[in-house]
C-alpha cells in the first residue's frame, strides 16, 4: 500500500529563528532590542532636562523658599567703585552691582556659596575673592536670618534685566536637580547708565546674624 503524504504546516517565524545559526539569531535579537531602546529613549526627556536645576523665581523684597533655606533681596545699588569689608577699594570700567540680601538656613547649618548675576543673554558673572567681594560668614544656623552682601562686576550692557542667582554648591556641575533662587533685580538701562557714570564708592558690608537681619 502506498503511504499517505502528510502536509507539513508552514513554519513559524520563531521556528525559523530557532533553525538559524546561533550567531545570526543573536544578531536579530540585538537589532530588535536596540530598536526598542531607541523608541523608549524617544519618549523620555533628554538628560539635560531631567538633570536641570529647579529655579525658584522672585522679585526684590520677595521671600523665596528653597530646599536649603529662604532668600530675600532687600536692596540693589551700583557704581564704578566699591570698598570691600576690609576697606580695600575696587574700581571697574564696567559696573559693580551691589546686592544686599538675607538668608535663613533650613534643616541644618549651611550657607549658599554660589552667588552670581545672570544677564538677559544668559551670561553669568560670579562672586570671587579678588574682584567681586562676597563673604558668607560660614555656615548659618537654621532659623536665624543672616544679612549678606555681594558686589559683582559686570559690563554696563549686562545691568538691564539682570537677575541674582543663588544656590548652595559652588560648582555648577553640582546644581543638577537642586533649587536655585533667581531674583529679578528690576534694573533698567537708565540704572546702567547712571551707575556706569557714578564714582561714589559703595561699602560692601560684612555678614551679620540676628533678628535685625530680617526685613
C-alpha positions as CSV (number, residue, x, y, z in Angstrom):
1,X,0.0,0.0,0.0
2,X,1.2,3.5,-0.8
3,X,1.9,5.7,2.1
4,X,-0.1,8.9,2.6
5,X,1.9,12.1,2.5
6,X,1.1,14.4,5.3
7,X,1.5,18.1,4.6
8,X,3.8,20.0,6.9
9,X,2.3,23.2,8.3
10,X,4.1,26.4,7.4
11,X,7.0,27.0,9.8
12,X,6.5,29.9,12.2
13,X,8.9,32.8,12.4
14,X,10.1,31.5,15.8
15,X,10.7,28.2,14.3
16,X,12.8,29.7,11.5
17,X,14.7,31.7,14.1
18,X,15.4,28.5,16.0
19,X,17.0,27.0,13.0
20,X,19.2,30.0,12.3
21,X,22.8,29.7,13.4
22,X,23.3,30.9,17.0
23,X,25.2,34.0,16.0
24,X,22.6,35.0,13.4
25,X,19.8,34.6,15.9
26,X,21.7,36.7,18.5
27,X,22.2,39.4,15.9
28,X,18.4,39.5,15.1
29,X,17.5,39.8,18.8
30,X,20.2,42.5,19.3
31,X,18.8,44.6,16.5
32,X,15.3,44.3,17.9
33,X,16.4,45.3,21.4
34,X,18.2,48.3,20.0
35,X,15.2,49.4,18.1
36,X,13.0,49.1,21.2
37,X,15.6,51.0,23.2
38,X,15.6,53.9,20.7
39,X,11.8,54.0,20.8
40,X,11.7,54.2,24.6
41,X,14.5,56.8,24.6
42,X,12.5,59.0,22.3
43,X,9.7,59.0,24.8
44,X,12.0,60.0,27.7
45,X,13.2,63.6,28.4
46,X,16.8,64.3,27.5
47,X,19.3,64.0,30.2
48,X,19.9,67.8,30.3
49,X,16.2,68.4,31.1
50,X,15.9,65.7,33.7
51,X,19.0,67.0,35.5
52,X,18.2,70.7,35.2
53,X,18.1,72.7,38.4
54,X,14.7,73.9,39.8
55,X,14.6,77.7,39.5
56,X,12.6,79.4,42.3
57,X,11.8,82.9,40.9
58,X,11.0,86.1,42.7
59,X,11.5,89.9,42.8
60,X,13.3,92.3,45.2
61,X,11.5,92.1,48.5
62,X,10.1,88.6,47.9
63,X,10.9,85.8,50.3
64,X,11.9,82.9,48.1
65,X,11.7,79.5,49.7
66,X,14.1,76.7,48.6
67,X,15.0,73.2,49.8
68,X,18.0,74.6,51.7
69,X,16.6,77.9,53.0
70,X,14.9,81.2,52.3
71,X,16.4,84.1,50.2
72,X,15.2,87.7,50.2
73,X,16.9,90.5,48.3
74,X,16.5,93.8,50.3
75,X,18.4,96.3,48.2
76,X,20.3,96.8,45.0
77,X,22.8,99.6,44.2
78,X,25.6,100.2,41.7
79,X,28.7,102.2,40.9
80,X,32.1,102.0,39.3
81,X,33.7,102.0,42.8
82,X,33.3,99.9,45.9
83,X,35.0,99.2,49.2
84,X,35.1,95.6,50.4
85,X,34.6,94.7,54.0
86,X,38.3,95.1,54.8
87,X,38.2,98.7,53.4
88,X,40.1,97.8,50.2
89,X,38.9,100.0,47.2
90,X,37.9,98.4,43.9
91,X,37.4,100.2,40.6
92,X,35.9,98.9,37.3
93,X,35.4,100.2,33.8
94,X,32.1,98.5,33.8
95,X,29.6,98.5,36.8
96,X,29.6,97.0,40.2
97,X,26.2,95.7,41.1
98,X,25.9,95.5,44.9
99,X,23.1,93.3,46.3
100,X,22.1,93.1,49.9
101,X,20.0,90.1,50.9
102,X,19.1,87.9,53.8
103,X,19.4,84.1,54.1
104,X,17.7,81.8,56.6
105,X,19.0,78.3,56.6
106,X,16.6,75.3,56.7
107,X,17.2,72.0,58.3
108,X,20.9,72.2,59.1
109,X,23.7,74.8,59.3
110,X,24.7,75.8,55.8
111,X,25.1,78.9,53.6
112,X,25.0,79.5,49.8
113,X,28.4,79.5,48.2
114,X,27.2,80.2,44.6
115,X,26.2,83.8,44.0
116,X,26.1,85.3,40.5
117,X,24.5,87.9,38.3
118,X,22.8,86.5,35.1
119,X,22.0,88.9,32.3
120,X,19.3,88.6,29.7
121,X,21.7,86.8,27.3
122,X,22.3,84.1,29.9
123,X,25.9,85.2,30.7
124,X,26.9,84.6,34.3
125,X,29.1,86.8,36.5
126,X,30.1,85.2,39.8
127,X,31.5,86.5,43.0
128,X,35.2,86.0,43.6
129,X,37.8,86.7,46.3
130,X,39.8,89.2,44.2
131,X,37.4,91.3,42.2
132,X,33.8,90.5,43.4
133,X,33.7,90.5,47.2
134,X,31.3,88.1,48.9
135,X,31.7,86.8,52.4
136,X,29.3,84.2,53.6
137,X,30.4,84.2,57.2
138,X,30.5,80.4,57.4
139,X,27.5,78.1,58.0
140,X,24.4,79.9,59.2
141,X,22.3,78.3,61.9
142,X,18.7,77.2,60.9
143,X,16.0,79.8,61.6
144,X,18.4,82.7,62.3
145,X,18.4,85.2,59.4
146,X,21.8,86.3,58.1
147,X,22.3,89.6,56.3
148,X,24.7,89.2,53.4
149,X,26.1,91.5,50.6
150,X,27.7,90.7,47.3
151,X,29.4,93.0,44.8
152,X,29.7,91.7,41.3
153,X,31.5,93.4,38.4
154,X,29.6,93.3,35.1
155,X,29.7,95.1,31.8
156,X,27.3,98.0,31.6
157,X,25.2,96.2,29.0
158,X,24.5,93.3,31.4
159,X,22.7,95.5,34.0
160,X,19.3,95.9,32.5
161,X,17.1,92.9,33.2
162,X,19.8,91.3,35.4
163,X,18.9,88.5,37.9
164,X,20.7,87.3,41.1
165,X,21.2,83.6,41.1
166,X,21.9,81.9,44.5
167,X,22.4,78.3,45.5
168,X,24.3,76.1,47.9
169,X,27.0,74.4,45.8
170,X,29.8,76.5,44.3
171,X,30.4,74.0,41.4
172,X,27.7,74.4,38.7
173,X,28.1,70.6,38.0
174,X,26.5,70.0,41.4
175,X,23.4,72.1,40.6
176,X,21.6,69.2,39.0
177,X,18.1,68.8,40.3
178,X,18.7,71.3,43.1
179,X,17.0,74.6,43.9
180,X,18.2,77.9,42.6
181,X,16.8,81.2,44.0
182,X,16.5,83.5,41.0
183,X,15.7,87.2,41.8
184,X,14.7,89.7,39.2
185,X,16.6,92.8,40.3
186,X,14.3,95.2,38.5
187,X,17.1,97.0,36.8
188,X,16.8,99.1,33.6
189,X,19.0,100.8,31.0
190,X,18.7,104.0,33.0
191,X,20.2,102.3,36.0
192,X,23.0,101.0,33.9
193,X,23.8,104.5,32.5
194,X,23.7,106.2,35.9
195,X,25.8,103.5,37.6
196,X,28.4,103.5,34.8
197,X,28.9,107.2,35.4
198,X,28.9,107.1,39.2
199,X,32.3,107.4,41.0
200,X,30.7,107.3,44.5
201,X,32.1,104.3,46.3
202,X,29.7,101.8,47.8
203,X,30.6,100.0,51.0
204,X,30.2,96.2,51.0
205,X,29.1,95.1,54.5
206,X,30.3,92.1,56.5
207,X,27.8,89.3,57.2
208,X,25.6,89.8,60.3
209,X,23.3,87.4,62.1
210,X,20.2,88.0,64.2
211,X,16.7,89.5,64.1
212,X,18.0,92.8,62.7
213,X,19.0,90.9,59.5
214,X,15.4,90.0,58.7
215,X,13.2,92.5,56.9
